[in-house]
Amino acid sequence: MGAVRHARLGAFSRRLGATLLAFACSTGAAFAAHPGDIDTGFGLGGYVTNDFFGTDEQIHAVAPMRDGRFVVTGKVTGSNVTGNGGSENVAVARYLPNGALDDSFGSGGLFQLDVDSAPDEGRAVRVLSDGSVLVAGTLSTAAHADYGLIKLRPDGSLDTTFGEADAGSARKGYVRLDIGGPQVHDEAYAMAVQRNGKIVLAGITRVFHDGFWYGQVAVARFTADGVPDTTFAGGQGHIVLAPFFGAAGDTLTTIALDQAGNLPADDRIVVGGYTFGRNTAFLARLTADGAVDTTFNTTGRVTLQAATSGGVSTGLSMLSAARLTRDGRIVVVGEGSDRGMAVMRFNANGSLDTTFGQNGRSLIKFSGISDEDIPMALALQGNGKIVAAGSATNRATGAAHQDFLVGRWNADGSVDTTFGEQGLKVAQVSTVEDGAYAVAVEVSGNILAGGYTSQPNVAPRDFALLRLLGDPDRIFANGFDAPPGF
């Protein structure tokens, strides 16, 4: 495996006015640590970067473990299974609490999978109670991409009791599902585990209508041992949702899970995403067995169109992630016409919760009017606070570039001004470009964001992780509500 390196730069954080926060003043008196400060005991100055093969590598999902370790998934560009050339491969890495790779997992801390010398990618990860790891994403043949589901043993090897049949009685450790047929790309982006152990994947397929191929949301289910579940969606094993905005492409981004990573007690499935180029985001709900749930906004779906009236922004043009509160409400994060990180909250029946923020919506924005913040991930704390992560356009050090952005709101939707610098933290890993695709709250209550960084004079992206100080997490304090793996 290629060399692993930590970030070469020290920890930086930015005040809202874009001035650097020093670790100590000239008299030597250190600032008191508070939520939103960078955890300088993590990695090198609060950051970890990994360059495995000198190629394009990035993290898409993070799953903390009870013992302080954590697992990530994404992609690396590694060698093909045929041995000829290289392609994007599913990557799964496990880390120790201090940010070092866990050498007892995979090969030096990293597992990678290529199934047919074509692009593969991990997009969602779940650690089960026995330490095994489920990964969802895309597994491709030479002709097309399929939904992919992988199971690893706790040591980072493929679980050969799971997935497609292999030689003898063994299985491959992974399973592919072709929804759209040959030549059609199917891509899974989100995963949930139901209480009976069945595994739900959500993403998009392509459907031909009105003379073009358009993306449409598709939700599928597998048995606990990795076989497509034909009892789901009326016997088909998957459901393709009708378009949300006529002749346009829909993109699935999320399944709404609670803070512990679970579906609600009735295992109903809330998915979210947006329609490309239409300034419209959406939520939809299915029953546990894959039927459209018409108790949700009477149609099973909610659409949110971004608009501005009287200088007030409403709705979302992009919905990036969703979470379920303990009382069943749905918190989402995305971007609207105000080009910042916007959170909204909905009641369990799909109606807008107007008690949240300002008429159901609340904004954190760092970038200037001509720039944008890009929200990508969402997490809830045990005390009800809401954490979102993504990237911000930062001009403080010269030319505009993207940096890690983490913001926090109180449970009522007001911006938590006790966090970072007036509710947000902008953190620079490199002087080129970096940002978060994933965020999670650890058992300690600290906040872990994962994504990518690009170093000066080096074209490909690398894995990047940032840890911020948080609050003691009351849900996880006694383990009562901890998810499998915690």
C-alpha positions as CSV (number, residue, x, y, z in Angstrom):
1,M,0.0,0.0,0.0
2,G,1.2,3.5,-0.7
3,A,2.6,5.8,1.9
4,V,0.2,7.3,4.4
5,R,0.7,10.9,5.4
6,H,-0.9,13.2,7.9
7,A,-1.7,16.8,7.1
8,R,1.4,18.9,6.6
9,L,-0.2,22.1,7.8
10,G,-1.0,23.1,11.3
11,A,-4.5,23.6,12.5
12,F,-6.2,26.8,11.4
13,S,-9.6,28.1,12.2
14,R,-11.3,31.2,11.0
15,R,-13.4,33.9,12.7
16,L,-16.4,35.0,10.9
17,G,-14.4,38.1,9.9
18,A,-11.9,35.7,8.3
19,T,-9.0,36.4,10.8
20,L,-6.9,33.5,12.0
21,L,-7.5,32.3,15.6
22,A,-4.2,31.9,17.4
23,F,-3.7,29.1,19.9
24,A,-2.3,31.5,22.5
25,C,-2.0,35.2,22.9
26,S,1.4,37.0,23.2
27,T,1.4,36.7,27.0
28,G,1.2,32.9,26.6
29,A,-2.3,32.5,28.1
30,A,-4.2,29.9,26.0
31,F,-7.8,30.3,24.9
32,A,-10.1,28.0,26.8
33,A,-11.4,25.2,24.6
34,H,-15.1,25.3,23.7
35,P,-17.4,23.5,21.2
36,G,-16.3,24.0,17.7
37,D,-12.6,24.3,18.5
38,I,-10.3,22.0,16.5
39,D,-9.2,19.0,18.5
40,T,-5.5,19.4,18.3
41,G,-4.9,16.0,19.8
42,F,-6.3,14.3,16.7
43,G,-3.9,13.5,13.9
44,L,-1.6,16.4,13.2
45,G,-3.1,19.5,14.7
46,G,-6.7,18.3,14.4
47,Y,-6.5,16.9,10.8
48,V,-5.7,13.6,9.2
49,T,-5.0,13.1,5.5
50,N,-4.2,9.9,3.8
51,D,-2.6,9.6,0.3
52,F,-2.7,5.8,-0.4
53,F,-1.8,5.6,-4.1
54,G,-1.1,9.2,-5.3
55,T,-4.4,9.1,-7.1
56,D,-7.9,10.5,-6.6
57,E,-9.2,9.4,-3.2
58,Q,-12.0,10.8,-1.0
59,I,-14.3,9.9,1.9
60,H,-18.1,9.8,1.5
61,A,-19.3,8.4,4.8
62,V,-18.1,8.0,8.4
63,A,-19.3,5.6,11.1
64,P,-18.0,6.0,14.7
65,M,-17.5,3.0,17.0
66,R,-18.1,2.7,20.8
67,D,-14.4,2.3,21.6
68,G,-13.4,5.5,19.8
69,R,-12.3,4.0,16.6
70,F,-14.2,4.8,13.4
71,V,-14.7,3.4,9.9
72,V,-15.0,5.4,6.7
73,T,-15.9,4.5,3.1
74,G,-15.3,6.2,-0.2
75,K,-13.1,5.6,-3.1
76,V,-9.4,5.2,-4.1
77,T,-8.0,4.7,-7.5
78,G,-6.2,1.4,-7.2
79,S,-5.2,-1.6,-9.3
80,N,-7.8,-3.5,-11.2
81,V,-8.8,-7.0,-10.3
82,T,-7.5,-8.1,-13.7
83,G,-4.1,-6.7,-12.8
84,N,-4.1,-4.4,-15.9
85,G,-4.2,-0.6,-15.1
86,G,-6.3,1.0,-12.4
87,S,-9.8,2.3,-11.7
88,E,-11.8,3.8,-8.9
89,N,-12.3,1.1,-6.2
90,V,-14.5,0.9,-3.2
91,A,-12.4,1.9,-0.2
92,V,-13.0,1.1,3.5
93,A,-10.6,2.3,6.2
94,R,-10.6,1.9,9.9
95,Y,-8.9,4.4,12.2
96,L,-7.8,4.5,15.8
97,P,-9.2,7.2,18.1
98,N,-6.1,9.4,17.6
99,G,-6.6,9.3,13.8
100,A,-3.9,6.7,12.9
101,L,-4.9,3.9,10.6
102,D,-5.8,0.7,12.4
103,D,-3.3,-1.8,11.0
104,S,-5.4,-4.7,12.3
105,F,-8.0,-3.9,9.6
106,G,-7.6,-4.8,5.9
107,S,-4.1,-4.2,4.6
108,G,-2.5,-1.6,6.8
109,G,-5.9,-0.2,7.7
110,L,-7.4,-0.1,4.2
111,F,-9.7,-2.5,2.3
112,Q,-10.4,-1.9,-1.4
113,L,-12.6,-3.8,-3.8
114,D,-12.7,-3.9,-7.6
115,V,-15.1,-6.3,-9.2
116,D,-14.7,-5.9,-12.9
117,S,-12.0,-3.3,-13.7
118,A,-14.6,-0.5,-13.8
119,P,-15.4,2.3,-11.4
120,D,-16.6,1.2,-8.0
121,E,-17.4,3.5,-5.0
122,G,-18.5,3.3,-1.4
123,R,-21.2,5.8,-0.4
124,A,-22.6,4.6,3.0
125,V,-21.2,2.6,5.9
126,R,-22.7,0.9,9.0
127,V,-20.8,-1.0,11.7
128,L,-22.8,-3.9,13.1
129,S,-22.9,-5.1,16.7
130,D,-20.3,-7.8,16.1
131,G,-17.9,-5.4,14.5
132,S,-18.6,-6.4,10.9
133,V,-19.0,-3.6,8.4
134,L,-21.7,-3.1,5.8
135,V,-20.9,-0.8,2.9
136,A,-23.3,0.4,0.2
137,G,-22.5,2.1,-3.1
138,T,-21.8,1.3,-6.7
139,L,-20.2,-1.8,-8.2
140,S,-19.7,-1.7,-11.9
141,T,-19.3,-4.1,-14.8
142,A,-17.5,-3.0,-18.0
143,A,-20.9,-1.9,-19.4
144,H,-22.9,-0.4,-16.5
145,A,-23.1,0.4,-12.8
146,D,-25.2,-1.6,-10.3
147,Y,-26.3,-1.1,-6.7
148,G,-23.6,-2.7,-4.6
149,L,-23.7,-4.0,-1.0
150,I,-20.6,-5.4,0.7
151,K,-20.0,-7.0,4.1
152,L,-16.7,-7.2,5.8
153,R,-15.6,-9.2,8.8
154,P,-14.2,-7.2,11.8
155,D,-10.7,-7.7,10.4
156,G,-11.5,-6.0,7.1
157,S,-11.8,-9.1,5.0
158,L,-14.8,-10.0,2.8
159,D,-17.5,-12.0,4.6
160,T,-17.8,-15.1,2.4
161,T,-21.2,-16.0,4.1
162,F,-22.7,-12.9,2.5
163,G,-23.8,-11.9,-1.0
164,E,-23.7,-13.6,-4.4
165,A,-22.9,-17.3,-4.7
166,D,-19.3,-18.2,-5.3
167,A,-17.4,-21.5,-5.8
168,G,-18.8,-24.3,-3.7
169,S,-20.9,-23.1,-0.7
170,A,-19.0,-19.9,-0.4
171,R,-20.3,-16.4,-1.3
172,K,-18.5,-13.4,-2.7
173,G,-18.9,-11.0,0.3
174,Y,-20.8,-8.6,-2.0
175,V,-24.0,-8.5,-4.1
176,R,-25.0,-6.4,-7.1
177,L,-28.5,-5.4,-8.1
178,D,-29.2,-4.4,-11.7
179,I,-32.4,-2.4,-11.6
180,G,-32.4,-0.6,-15.0
181,G,-31.1,-3.4,-17.2
182,P,-28.0,-3.7,-19.4
183,Q,-26.4,-0.4,-20.4
184,V,-28.3,1.5,-17.6
185,H,-26.4,2.9,-14.7
186,D,-27.9,2.3,-11.2
187,E,-26.1,4.0,-8.3
188,A,-26.8,3.6,-4.6
189,Y,-26.1,6.5,-2.3
190,A,-27.8,5.6,1.0
191,M,-28.4,2.6,3.3
192,A,-30.5,1.6,6.3
193,V,-30.8,-1.6,8.3
194,Q,-34.3,-2.5,9.5
195,R,-34.9,-4.1,12.8
196,N,-35.2,-7.6,11.4
197,G,-31.7,-7.2,9.8
198,K,-32.9,-6.6,6.3
199,I,-30.9,-3.9,4.4
200,V,-32.4,-1.1,2.4
201,L,-30.5,0.7,-0.3
202,A,-31.6,3.9,-2.0
203,G,-30.3,5.7,-5.1
204,I,-31.1,6.3,-8.7
205,T,-31.7,4.4,-11.9
206,R,-32.4,5.8,-15.3
207,V,-35.8,5.6,-17.0
208,F,-36.6,6.6,-20.6
209,H,-39.5,9.0,-21.1
210,D,-40.3,12.1,-23.2
211,G,-37.4,11.1,-25.5
212,F,-34.6,11.1,-22.9
213,W,-33.1,9.0,-20.1
214,Y,-33.8,10.6,-16.7
215,G,-32.7,9.7,-13.3
216,Q,-35.4,8.4,-10.9
217,V,-35.2,7.4,-7.3
218,A,-35.1,3.6,-6.7
219,V,-35.3,1.9,-3.3
220,A,-34.4,-1.8,-2.9
221,R,-34.1,-4.3,-0.1
222,F,-31.8,-7.2,0.7
223,T,-32.0,-10.0,3.2
224,A,-29.5,-10.0,6.1
225,D,-27.3,-12.4,4.3
226,G,-27.1,-10.3,1.1
227,V,-29.8,-11.6,-1.2
228,P,-32.2,-9.4,-3.0
229,D,-35.5,-9.5,-1.1
230,T,-38.4,-10.3,-3.4
231,T,-40.9,-9.7,-0.6
232,F,-40.2,-6.0,-0.9
233,A,-42.3,-3.6,-3.0
234,G,-45.0,-6.1,-3.9
235,G,-42.7,-8.9,-4.8
236,Q,-40.4,-7.0,-7.1
237,G,-37.6,-6.4,-4.6
238,H,-37.3,-2.7,-5.5
239,I,-39.5,0.3,-6.2
240,V,-38.8,3.1,-8.7
241,L,-40.5,6.4,-7.7
242,A,-42.4,8.5,-10.2
243,P,-40.6,11.7,-11.2
244,F,-40.9,14.6,-8.8
245,F,-40.8,17.4,-11.4
246,G,-42.0,16.1,-14.8
247,A,-39.4,15.7,-17.5
248,A,-36.3,16.2,-15.4
249,G,-33.7,14.1,-13.6
250,D,-34.1,13.3,-9.9
251,T,-31.1,12.6,-7.6
252,L,-31.4,10.7,-4.3
253,T,-29.1,11.9,-1.6
254,T,-30.3,10.4,1.7
255,I,-32.3,8.1,3.9
256,A,-33.5,9.8,7.1
257,L,-32.0,8.0,10.1
258,D,-32.0,8.9,13.7
259,Q,-28.9,10.0,15.6
260,A,-28.0,6.4,16.4
261,G,-28.2,5.5,12.7
262,N,-31.6,3.7,12.8
263,L,-34.9,3.9,11.0
264,P,-38.0,4.8,13.2
265,A,-39.5,2.0,15.3
266,D,-42.0,1.1,12.5
267,D,-39.1,0.9,9.9
268,R,-40.8,3.3,7.5
269,I,-38.4,4.7,5.0
270,V,-38.0,8.5,4.4
271,V,-35.8,9.3,1.4
272,G,-34.7,12.8,0.1
273,G,-33.0,14.4,-2.7
274,Y,-33.5,17.1,-5.4
275,T,-34.5,17.5,-9.1
276,F,-31.6,18.7,-11.2
277,G,-31.9,22.2,-12.6
278,R,-35.4,22.8,-11.3
279,N,-34.7,24.5,-7.9
280,T,-36.7,21.8,-6.3
281,A,-35.9,19.3,-3.5
282,F,-38.1,16.5,-2.2
283,L,-38.9,14.0,0.6
284,A,-40.8,10.8,0.1
285,R,-41.9,8.0,2.5
286,L,-42.4,4.3,2.0
287,T,-43.8,1.7,4.3
288,A,-41.4,-0.8,5.8
289,D,-42.2,-3.2,3.0
290,G,-41.8,-0.7,0.1
291,A,-45.2,0.7,-0.6
292,V,-45.8,4.5,-1.1
293,D,-47.0,5.7,2.3
294,T,-49.9,8.0,1.7
295,T,-50.2,9.0,5.3
296,F,-47.2,11.2,4.5
297,N,-48.6,14.5,3.1
298,T,-51.5,12.4,1.6
299,T,-49.4,11.7,-1.5
300,G,-46.3,10.0,0.1
301,R,-44.1,13.0,-1.0
302,V,-43.2,16.6,-0.3
303,T,-41.6,19.0,-2.7
304,L,-39.7,22.1,-1.7
305,Q,-39.1,24.7,-4.3
306,A,-36.5,27.4,-3.6
307,A,-37.8,30.9,-3.9
308,T,-37.3,34.4,-2.5
309,S,-40.1,36.8,-1.5
310,G,-39.5,40.1,0.1
311,G,-35.9,39.3,0.6
312,V,-36.8,36.1,2.5
313,S,-35.7,32.7,1.1
314,T,-37.9,29.7,1.3
315,G,-37.6,26.1,0.3
316,L,-34.5,24.3,-1.1
317,S,-33.0,23.8,-4.5
318,M,-30.8,21.0,-3.2
319,L,-31.4,18.6,-0.3
320,S,-28.2,16.9,0.9
321,A,-29.1,15.0,4.0
322,A,-31.9,14.2,6.5
323,R,-32.2,13.0,10.1
324,L,-35.0,11.9,12.4
325,T,-35.5,13.5,15.8
326,R,-36.4,11.4,18.8
327,D,-40.1,12.5,18.4
328,G,-40.2,11.5,14.8
329,R,-39.8,14.9,13.1
330,I,-37.5,15.2,10.1
331,V,-34.6,17.6,9.9
332,V,-33.0,18.3,6.5
333,V,-30.1,20.3,5.3
334,G,-29.6,21.8,1.8
335,E,-29.1,24.9,-0.2
336,G,-31.6,27.5,-1.5
337,S,-31.5,30.8,-3.2
338,D,-29.5,32.3,-0.3
339,R,-26.6,30.0,-1.1
340,G,-25.8,29.0,2.4
341,M,-26.4,26.0,4.7
342,A,-30.1,25.9,5.3
343,V,-31.9,23.5,7.7
344,M,-35.6,22.8,7.7
345,R,-37.8,20.7,9.9
346,F,-40.9,18.7,9.1
347,N,-43.5,17.0,11.2
348,A,-43.9,13.3,11.0
349,N,-46.9,13.7,8.7
350,G,-44.8,15.7,6.2
351,S,-46.1,19.1,7.1
352,L,-43.6,22.0,7.6
353,D,-42.8,22.5,11.3
354,T,-43.3,26.3,11.5
355,T,-42.1,26.4,15.2
356,F,-38.5,25.7,13.9
357,G,-36.2,28.6,13.1
358,Q,-38.1,31.2,11.1
359,N,-41.2,29.6,9.7
360,G,-39.5,26.2,9.5
361,R,-36.2,27.2,8.1
362,S,-32.8,28.5,9.4
363,L,-29.6,29.6,7.7
364,I,-25.9,29.6,8.4
365,K,-23.8,31.4,5.8
366,F,-20.0,32.1,5.6
367,S,-19.4,32.8,2.0
368,G,-19.9,36.2,0.4
369,I,-22.9,37.1,-1.8
370,S,-21.2,36.0,-5.0
371,D,-20.0,32.7,-3.5
372,E,-21.8,29.7,-1.9
373,D,-21.5,27.3,0.9
374,I,-22.1,23.7,-0.1
375,P,-23.9,21.6,2.6
376,M,-23.3,17.9,2.3
377,A,-24.0,16.1,5.6
378,L,-26.1,16.3,8.7
379,A,-25.9,14.8,12.3
380,L,-27.8,15.2,15.5
381,Q,-26.4,15.4,19.0
382,G,-27.9,13.8,22.1
383,N,-28.8,17.2,23.4
384,G,-30.9,17.9,20.3
385,K,-28.4,20.2,18.6
386,I,-28.0,20.0,14.8
387,V,-24.6,19.8,13.1
388,A,-24.1,20.2,9.3
389,A,-20.9,20.0,7.3
390,G,-19.7,20.7,3.8
391,S,-17.5,23.4,2.3
392,A,-17.3,27.1,2.2
393,T,-15.8,29.5,-0.3
394,N,-12.9,31.2,1.5
395,R,-11.1,34.2,0.2
396,A,-9.1,35.0,3.3
397,T,-5.7,33.7,2.0
398,G,-5.9,35.0,-1.6
399,A,-7.8,33.3,-4.5
400,A,-11.1,31.8,-3.6
401,H,-10.9,28.1,-2.6
402,Q,-13.1,25.6,-0.7
403,D,-12.5,24.8,3.0
404,F,-14.2,22.5,5.5
405,L,-17.3,24.1,6.9
406,V,-19.2,22.9,10.0
407,G,-22.2,24.7,11.5
408,R,-24.4,24.1,14.5
409,W,-28.0,25.0,15.4
410,N,-29.9,24.6,18.6
411,A,-32.8,22.2,18.7
412,D,-35.3,25.0,18.0
413,G,-33.5,26.0,14.8
414,S,-31.7,29.1,16.2
415,V,-28.0,29.3,15.3
416,D,-25.9,28.1,18.2
417,T,-23.6,31.0,18.7
418,T,-21.6,29.2,21.4
419,F,-20.2,26.9,18.7
420,G,-17.0,27.9,16.8
421,E,-17.2,31.5,15.7
422,Q,-20.8,32.5,16.1
423,G,-22.2,29.2,15.1
424,L,-19.7,28.0,12.5
425,K,-16.2,26.7,12.0
426,V,-14.3,27.1,8.7
427,A,-11.1,25.0,8.8
428,Q,-8.4,24.9,6.2
429,V,-6.5,21.6,5.6
430,S,-4.6,22.9,2.6
431,T,-4.2,26.1,0.7
432,V,-5.8,24.5,-2.5
433,E,-9.1,22.9,-1.8
434,D,-10.9,20.7,0.8
435,G,-14.3,20.0,2.1
436,A,-16.5,17.5,3.9
437,Y,-18.9,15.0,2.5
438,A,-19.7,13.3,5.8
439,V,-20.2,14.2,9.5
440,A,-20.8,12.2,12.6
441,V,-21.1,12.7,16.4
442,E,-18.8,10.4,18.3
443,V,-19.6,8.7,21.6
444,S,-17.5,11.4,23.3
445,G,-19.7,14.1,21.7
446,N,-16.9,15.3,19.5
447,I,-17.7,16.0,15.8
448,L,-15.9,14.1,13.1
449,A,-16.1,15.4,9.5
450,G,-14.7,13.5,6.5
451,G,-14.1,14.4,2.9
452,Y,-11.2,15.4,0.8
453,T,-8.2,17.7,0.4
454,S,-6.0,18.7,-2.5
455,Q,-2.4,19.6,-1.7
456,P,-0.4,22.3,-3.5
457,N,1.1,21.1,-6.8
458,V,-0.6,17.7,-6.5
459,A,-3.6,17.1,-8.7
460,P,-5.5,14.2,-7.1
461,R,-7.6,14.5,-3.9
462,D,-6.7,12.7,-0.7
463,F,-8.7,11.4,2.2
464,A,-9.2,14.2,4.8
465,L,-10.6,14.1,8.3
466,L,-11.3,16.9,10.8
467,R,-12.3,16.6,14.5
468,L,-13.9,19.4,16.4
469,L,-14.7,19.5,20.1
470,G,-18.4,19.0,20.9
471,D,-20.5,18.4,23.9
472,P,-20.9,15.3,26.1
473,D,-23.6,13.3,24.2
474,R,-26.4,12.4,26.6
475,I,-27.9,9.8,24.3
476,F,-24.7,7.8,24.0
477,A,-23.6,8.4,27.6
478,N,-25.1,5.2,28.9
479,G,-25.3,3.3,25.6
480,F,-29.0,2.8,25.9
481,D,-29.8,4.3,22.5
482,A,-26.5,3.4,20.9
483,P,-26.7,1.8,17.4
484,P,-25.2,-1.5,16.6
485,G,-21.4,-1.2,16.7
486,F,-21.5,1.5,19.4
